[in-house]
Amino acid sequence: MAEKTLLRTHHNLRSINDRKNLVNLLAGLTCFSRIPPATNAYVDKLESISGPGDCIGDIEMLEECLRRNTYISRNQVELLVLHEEDFNNILRPTMVRQWEERKTALLSLEYFKYLNHEQIITACKLGLIRQFDPLETICYEDKGHVSYVHFVISGECMILQCLKIKATTKKGGKSFELVDLSGHEDVNLFQDSSVNESKIDFFKNKTSFFDVNYEIMSEEDEKIKREVG
């Protein structure tokens, strides 16, 4: 009852203690639990980690804006410094084209249409554009590691859940067990590693086991036949 009275009281009529109690009351709500308290101090926030071959400060040159981040070295590093004149003469034409391609690809997706200008720049800095070959398999064992999220800009893809099962025959019958591929790097997702190395040889000498590439091509062939018929 006291909480309702405190909320209904006009802000000009609240005492210092009432205001403190109101702050504690609002801070305890679930919707505000994720908001960190004001520290009145500089907070060192980690946004990304740069490694060998990464460019630092290129976005500021392309967008002609102020420095966006401060980079701190955790160990000894070697840097290749490129002055503005050399950057404009050597790298700017190519990097501008690649940068505009990233922004165009990002803005073409409805998922990112609510991002503001600063968020678009950050997303383009962290994102990559890759072109995959036909029937190429993208496989990644998600074990909590940081990985890329893929968005299809053009073309089409098929999402498959491929499981490798180990069958063991005992006196009571057969038992099946899922194989953890992350702990066996030498174990391939497919039963024959030559399938991934050479798709052409596979289609010339097709075996009886299940293959993802063959299933995709079979589905595409059936679709073409239905369209022609």
Buried (B, 14 or more C-beta within 10 A) or exposed (E): EEEEEBEEEEEEEBEEEBEEBBEEEEEEEEEEEEEEEEEEEEEEEEEEEEEEEEEEBBBBBBEEEEEBBEEEEEEEEEEEEBEEEEBEEEBBEEBEEEBEEBBEBBEEEEEBEEBEEEEBBBBBBEBEEEEEEEEEBEEEEEEEEEEEEEEEBEEEEEEEEEEBEEEEEEEEEEEEEEEEBEEEEEEBBBEEEEBBEEBEEBEEEEEEEEBBBBEBBEEBEEEEEEEEE
